[in-house]
Amino acid sequence: MTIYRLSTGLVETSLGAQAQLVAENAAKLVDLEAYAELSTAAGETEYYTKLRGQLNELREMNGLNIYIRCVL
C-alpha cells in the first residue's frame, strides 16, 4: 500500500469513529417519551426548544450536522 492510501484509510476510520461517538452522544440527549409527544400540531414545546439547543451545541462542538428523523 502507498502512504496516500494508508493515510486516507486512517482519516476515514478516524472520522467514522468521531461521527459514531457524536451520534451516540446525541442519542443520549433524547428523552424517548418526550420525543414521542413532539408533533407539528404541538408546535415548539419546551422540550423541543431544549433538545434543539442541546443538539445545536453538539453540532457546533463537532462541526457535524445532526438530524433526527421521526415517522409520524
N, C-alpha and C positions, 0 to 999 in steps of 0.2 A: 504494500500500500504506500501511497505517496503521503508526504507530510500534509498536503492540502486535504486529502480525503480523511486522514486521521483527525485533523483539526476540525473539519466540517462535522464529522461524526460526534466529536466531543461537544461542540457547540449545540448541535441538535439535541443530544442527550441532556445537556445542562438546561437548556430552555424548556425541554419537555418536563423535566423534574420540577423546575420552578413553576411552570403552568399548573402542574398537578397539585403542588403544595398550595398555590393560590386558590385553586378550585376547592380543595379540601377545607381551607380556612373560610372561604365564602359559604360553603355548605354548613359550617358550624354556626354561622350567624343567623341562619334561617330557623325560625320557630315554626314548625310544620303546622301546628294548629292555627296560629295567627295568619300564616301564609294562605292556608286553605280558605280563610274568610275574605281574602282580597278579591275584589271584582271591580269591573268598571262602574257598576251601579253604586258600589260603596264609596267610590271616589278615593281621594288621597287621605287615607286614615293615618292616625298617629303611628301605627306600626309601619305602614308603607313609607312614611317620611323617615322614620328611624332607620329602617333597613336600607333605603336608598342612600342615606348619608353614610352608613357603615360600608356599603359596597363601593361607594364613590371614594372613600378614604383608602380602601384596599386597592382600588384601581390606581389611584394616584401614587401610592407607595410602590407599586409593582410595575406601573407602566403598561398594564394589560386591561383590556375591556372585559367586563364580566356581564354575562347575560343570563338571566334566569327565565326559563320558559315555563309557561303554565298552560295546561289544557283545560279549557272551561267547557 
